[in-house]
Amino acid sequence: MIEELIKRRSCRKFQDKSIEPDKIEAILKAGLLAPSGKNKKPWEFMVIDNREKLEAIAKGREHGSAFLANAPVAIAVIANTEKTDVWVEDCSIAAILMQMEAENQGLGSCWIQVRNRVTPDNIPTSEYIKDLMSVPFGYEVECILAFGYKLKERENNNIDDLPIEKVSYNNFSNSYF
Ligand SMILES: Cc1cc2nc3c(=O)[nH]c(=O)nc-3n(C[C@H](O)[C@H](O)[C@H](O)COP(=O)(O)O)c2cc1C
């Protein structure tokens, strides 16, 4: 696992190549295997591979989402917020598991934040996406994950330069040493 975590970097530039259906299926299985509070599984995953829809969703934020227009596939992580008060945590866990399975499948991915973000016209990005994708009342959108074959490999994370001062034992301390 550590080896995969060292390799995982956000990827925002993708090859013009579609993703095999079995790889998308593996990514979705990783999400569906995610643990959730009280096992409520409030999430649902919407796969988007329609170019016009990807382009429209890419316009859902002023910054930080334009690259989605050139991604082959995205998965919207949405939740039925009436099921649980920990849907944000549940969706986040499912999302990172899907990103890690993408890495395992030789693909790149990037998280696009939706919750608490707005469109250039100041409409909540979540409302904009729900409207585009006919999401029913009672759901919220946590994030959109972009997936594709990486255009180029990015530098690995550095295992020898981790912010180890963020770790403390028994009592809070912001210095490990
Ligand atoms: C909660 C969260 C929200 C993020 N939102 C965006 C986003 O809206 N757009 C984007 O391009 N990247 C987004 N990212 C990716 C981060 O910018 C990226 O993970 C961070 O800079 C570390 O880089 P790395 O993933 O290459 O290690 C988000 C990541 C997380 C975990």
The ligand as a MOL file (V3000), in Angstrom:
LIG
                    3D

  0  0  0     0  0            999 V3000
M  V30 BEGIN CTAB
M  V30 COUNTS 31 33 0 0 0
M  V30 BEGIN ATOM
M  V30 1 C -10.6940 17.5620 -0.4940 0
M  V30 2 C -9.8780 17.8080 -1.7380 0
M  V30 3 C -10.3150 18.7670 -2.6500 0
M  V30 4 C -9.5900 18.9790 -3.8350 0
M  V30 5 N -10.0930 19.8340 -4.7620 0
M  V30 6 C -9.4530 19.9830 -5.9440 0
M  V30 7 C -10.0270 20.7560 -6.9870 0
M  V30 8 O -11.1370 21.2740 -6.8750 0
M  V30 9 N -9.3330 20.8730 -8.1430 0
M  V30 10 C -8.1020 20.2870 -8.3250 0
M  V30 11 O -7.5170 20.4360 -9.4120 0
M  V30 12 N -7.5300 19.5150 -7.3530 0
M  V30 13 C -8.1830 19.3470 -6.1810 0
M  V30 14 N -7.6590 18.5260 -5.2100 0
M  V30 15 C -6.3400 17.9030 -5.4040 0
M  V30 16 C -5.2960 18.5820 -4.4920 0
M  V30 17 O -4.9880 19.8560 -5.0130 0
M  V30 18 C -4.0450 17.6920 -4.4160 0
M  V30 19 O -4.4070 16.4300 -3.8650 0
M  V30 20 C -2.9770 18.3210 -3.5210 0
M  V30 21 O -2.4790 19.5100 -4.1050 0
M  V30 22 C -1.7950 17.3680 -3.3000 0
M  V30 23 O -1.2280 16.9690 -4.5310 0
M  V30 24 P -1.1300 15.4200 -4.9390 0
M  V30 25 O -2.5390 14.8860 -5.0020 0
M  V30 26 O -0.4440 15.4070 -6.2850 0
M  V30 27 O -0.3470 14.7250 -3.8780 0
M  V30 28 C -8.3780 18.2730 -4.0530 0
M  V30 29 C -7.9530 17.3040 -3.1310 0
M  V30 30 C -8.6980 17.0710 -2.0080 0
M  V30 31 C -8.2570 15.9840 -1.0610 0
M  V30 END ATOM
M  V30 BEGIN BOND
M  V30 1 1 1 2
M  V30 2 1 2 3
M  V30 3 2 2 30
M  V30 4 2 3 4
M  V30 5 1 4 5
M  V30 6 1 4 28
M  V30 7 2 5 6
M  V30 8 1 6 7
M  V30 9 1 6 13
M  V30 10 2 7 8
M  V30 11 1 7 9
M  V30 12 1 9 10
M  V30 13 2 10 11
M  V30 14 1 10 12
M  V30 15 2 12 13
M  V30 16 1 13 14
M  V30 17 1 14 15
M  V30 18 1 14 28
M  V30 19 1 15 16
M  V30 20 1 16 17
M  V30 21 1 16 18
M  V30 22 1 18 19
M  V30 23 1 18 20
M  V30 24 1 20 21
M  V30 25 1 20 22
M  V30 26 1 22 23
M  V30 27 1 23 24
M  V30 28 2 24 25
M  V30 29 1 24 26
M  V30 30 1 24 27
M  V30 31 2 28 29
M  V30 32 1 29 30
M  V30 33 1 30 31
M  V30 END BOND
M  V30 END CTAB
M  END
